[in-house]
Amino acid sequence: NLDGFEKQSKNVPLRHEWFQTEDTITVVIYTKQKVINLDSIIVDLEGSVLRTEVRQQEYSYILHLELCHEVQEAISVHCTGKVGKIELNLKKRNSIIWNDLGYPQELHNSYKRKTDRGLFYRKCTLLSKTDVSHDTRLLCFQLPPGCYLTISIGQHIYLKSNIQDVEVVRPYTPVLPTLYVDPKDNGLTCTNIYLMVKIYPDGLLTPLIDRLQIGDCISVSSPEGNFKHSQLEGITELILLAAGTGFTPMIKLINFALKIPSFRKLQLLFFNKTEEDILWRDQLDQLALKDERFTVEYILSEPHPEWRGKQGKIEMSLCSECLTGRTEELKTLLCICGPTSFTEQAVGFFKRLGFNNEEIYAFSG
Ligand code: NAD
């Protein structure tokens, strides 16, 4: 029961077909890839328009149809890794036999470099908003019911809004609701997206984000990013250097690494202006007490006089200090995130200390 567009797809690398029962529609996409992860699939069902994106390395395939008949909003996605098959399961709204799956939309059956596609946005609803510090909020947004996507470690999304007729777009790295959230609620396959947003009073977008009320919507893009999960394979040590909200990508990394039994050592060097700026300090301190593999050091650039901890900004001595006393054979990855100048300086120091490009990942906005 191949659909009418099958012939058009001869010159694109992916093939799809569909099946039906009395109550269900199943769309199958054959990726020809043995290793296929759920995080390479993004589905948006808006009304009767189904947009499914399959990402393969730097390429993206899109199946884009206006469905012939109505379906329910809830969708489920499965993939069978060994044969590279992706299955979308939809429920018919009415038990009628479909003669066709749908009418092709502008992007149907296109296969392009990811960089040649514009960002795709869907409206997400603010579910909750809590203070993390005097200027930083933890916001939880709910994806629409017809949306399926996964945000992997190191990936970011964009928020978009029109402010006085100007489109404003900013990147944010989704976080977890807490540092030690349970793996089954790991924030990867999501219905909810958690963002930790620092409100800059003179900023363009963040004051608007701060004014969002529960139930309000904002446009959220599909996930992007260069961080590869394979960089974490076999890693036994992580050194994380975060400055200010540069802490956000570290949250999933900490959560992930400490769940691996063979993982040995995780150091977080967390640079902030003052004590009040330290994000999730209670959680970090508790985690350090609970898990002896984890240590955290706070370095303040504008401390109050009574601060007894480390002071200053990123410097060579701090970087070399965190490498002292390493006796075990460790496979290390260093991750850095913060203002550009902070990141550049940190990369420079660690290269001088003998780290090569494969051992360093610098997040850039
Ligand atoms: P901030 O201004 O509060 O500064 C925090 C600390 O960063 C300072 O205490 C200082 O130690 C260090 N720092 C700041 N400017 C520096 C400089 N010029 N040289 C060396 N060190 C410096 O930080 P913030 O307002 O929270 O900003 C965080 C930055 O992290 C933003 O620039 C944001 O774009 C970036 N960020 C990037 C990503 C990403 O790339 N994925 C994610 C989150 C945040």
Residues whose N, C-alpha, C, O or C-beta is under 5 A from the ligand:
A	BS01	NAD	T173 A243 G244 T245 G246 T248 F271 N272 K273 S301 G312 K313 I314 G338 P339 S341 F342 F363 S364 G365
